Amino acid sequence: MLVRSFVAAALATAALAAPHAAFAQNAPAQRPGSLLAQAPAAQAPAPQPPAEQVALARQVVELSGASTSFENVIPAFIEQAKAMFLPTNPDLGRQFNEVGELLKAEFQPRVNELIQSISVAYAQRFTMDELKRIQAFYQSAEGQKLVRTVPSIMEETFARSQQWSQVVTRDLVQRFREEFQKRGIRL
């Protein structure tokens, strides 16, 4: 059950990051030894774009709302870690809360690694002119509406995908049973 809730939290995080996750998969990490640096690359990384292009890409990432979508990632991970330890150490709840606050302050700055990595990925995939047009879009009324609306759409998408996956899983299990029953096997 704990694994399922951790996966749910990870999926929720991924859902919030979905508009930007595809760009982040091959971006180089900024810190040696970080998880981003250890992730296997599907292909050779693109060359490092100029700093000016990365800075503009970061503005795009920030304007798009992607950077704010990661604000609660570290607290969510801390809660998941606490949930792993608390069942076998229920008398340490107060201490876990104290340590969690300490670790939040320590790990929250690492979100910047992810935002920077996403910025590099954008800069590798978009020219300066394209980034300027994307920036202009996010500064427009429509772009701002998109930024305000995406979180609720992602929430709804996550809920709908959970419902859909439950129905499809149920139907698949039923079909397995039917097909095996035709073969004289009862599941």
N, C-alpha and C positions, 0 to 999 in steps of 0.2 A: 504494500500500500504506500509506503514511503517513497519507493522508486516511482510509482505512478504519480504522486504529487510533485516530485521533483521534475519529472518529465513534463507535467502540466505547466509548472512554473517556467521551465525552459521554453516550452512552446509558446507560452504567453509572451515571453521576452522576445522570441523570434517573431511572433506576430507583430509586435510593436516595431520591430526593426525591419520587417519585410520589405518596405520600399527601398531599403538600402542594403539588405543582406547580400543580394546578388553581386553588388559592387565590391563588397568587403572580402569575398572569399579568397582572392589571390593577392590582396594587399600586403606588403611587407610590414612587419611589426616594428615598433619604435624602440622596444626594450629587449635586449638580449635576454633569453631565458624565460620570457613571458609565454603564455599559452599561444598567443598569436604567432610568435616566432617559431613555435614547435609544430604548428599545424602544417601538414603536408600540402604542398602546392600541386594542383592538378596539372599545371603547365609552368613553363619558365616565367618568373615574374617580369612584368613590364618594367622598362627603365624608370628610374626615379624622375618624376617631372620637376620642372623648375619650382623654386620656393614660392614665387609669385602666383603660379598656377594652383599650387596646393593651398595657399592662403585664400584665393578666390573660391576654390572648391569647398574649403571649410566654411566660408560665409554661406555658400549654397546649402551645405549640410545643416548649419544652424538655422537658416531661414526656413528650411523645409520642415523643421520641428524634429528631425531625427536625433539631434543631440539631447533635447529635453526628454525624448522617449526613453533614454538610457539612465535618467536620474535615479530611478527606483530599482535598478538592476542589482546593485550591491546590497541594499537592504533586503531585497527578496532572496538573494543568495545566502545572506546571513541567517534569515529566518529558516531557510531550508536546512542549513548546517545545524542550527540549534535544534530543529525538529529531529535530526538524526541522533543527536546525543541525549536529548531530554528523556526519551522513554527508558533508558537504562540509568539515567542520573536525575530522577525527578526532583530531588532535594537541592539541585544546583541551579534552579530557575533564575534566581536573582543574579547569581554570578554569570550565567550565560547572557543575561540581558546587559550586564555591565561590560563583559568582554565583547559582546556584539556591538555596543556603542563605540568601544575603543577600536575595534576592527573596521567599523564603518568609516571612521575618520581616517584610518590608515589606507583602506582600499578604495574609497570614493575617488581619489585623484586618478586612479588607474582607468577610470571610465574615459579619461582624456586620451589614453592610448587607442581605444577603440574609435573614438571620434576622429582622431588624427589618421588612423589607418583607413577609415572610410573616406576621409578627405583625399588621401593619396589615391585611393581607388577611383574616385570621381575624376581627379586630375589626370589620371592615366587614361581614362576613357573618353574625356571630353576636352575639346580644344578651349582655348581662352575665350574665343567668340561664343562658343556654345555655352560655356559656363556663365558668361555675361547675360546671355538670353535667358538661361534658366534662372539666374539671380533676378532678372527683371520680372519674370513670371511670378516668382515667390514674393516679390515686393508689390505685385498688383493685387487688386481686390480679390480676384479669383484665386490667386495663389494663397493669399491669407485665409480665404474661406477653406481651401483645401487643407491647409495646415490645421485649422481649427476643427475640421470635420474628420480627418483621418483617424484620430484616436477612437472616436465612437464607432466609426466604420470597422476598425480593426477589432474592437471589442465584440461587435456584432458578428463579424466574420469568424472570430474564434468560437463564439457560442454556437453559431450555425454549423461550423465544421465539426464541433464535438457532437452535436445532435446527428448530423449526417453520418459521421463515422460509427456511431452506435447503431443506427438503423442498418447501414451497409454490413457491419460486422454481424449483427443478428441475422440478416438475410443470408449472408454467406454461410454461417454456421448451419442454418436450416437447410440450405441447398446441399452442403456436405452430407448432412444426415440423410436427405432424400436420395442422393446419388449412391451413398454406401448401402442404403436399405435396398436399392435395386440390385445390388451385388450380394445381397444376403448378409450383410454385415450391419450390426446395430451399434451405433455410437452412443 
